Amino acid sequence: IINLCGKTDLNELKNVFLTSKLVIAPDSGPTHMAAALETPVVGLYTALPPQYTGPFGQVDNCINAYPRALNIYFSKTTQQVPWRFRIKKDKMMEIITTDEVLDKVKEVLK
């Protein structure tokens, strides 16, 4: 495991993804870049559902913690908010557990 957050430019990041077996990242440019390069992605989604903003062709590889975030921060369900309702709160990634990520990684790498 190598954490390269904030340590690469886009070209370097592309080259890393071309040789990676898997990329784990939140809803951000790197998930889309890795998916475009056909590198498996585990996307971490809390601000919006991956069905709307997930990496093309790999939405099923995403952890969708958006419903939990809605409940935690607003006591609402996905049916109670507009389809593009974005959550912006501190420490949202903490909603996703390490076990969830490890389970998804195992599933994607099978």
C-alpha positions, 0 to 999 in steps of 0.5 A: 500500500502506497499513499500518494495523496498530494504527492503527484502531478496528473501525469505521474498519477496516470503512470501510477494508475497504469501499474496499480492493481487497485485504487482506493479513493473518495469521490474525486478525480483520481477515481475517474482517472483510474477507471478511464485507465481500466484500473480497478477502483474502490470508491468511497462515497458519502457526499453523493450517491455513486450512482450519480458521480461514481467512476464510469463502469465501476459504480458497483465497486463503490461503497455507498455511505451516502444514506448513512451520512444523510441519516447521521447529519440530517435524519433523512433518507434518500427519498426525503432529499432532492436527487442532487442533494450534496452533503458537506460535513467534516470527517465524513469519510469516518462513516465508512469502516475499515472492514467495509473497505477491506471487504470491498477490496477482496470482492473487487480483486477476486 
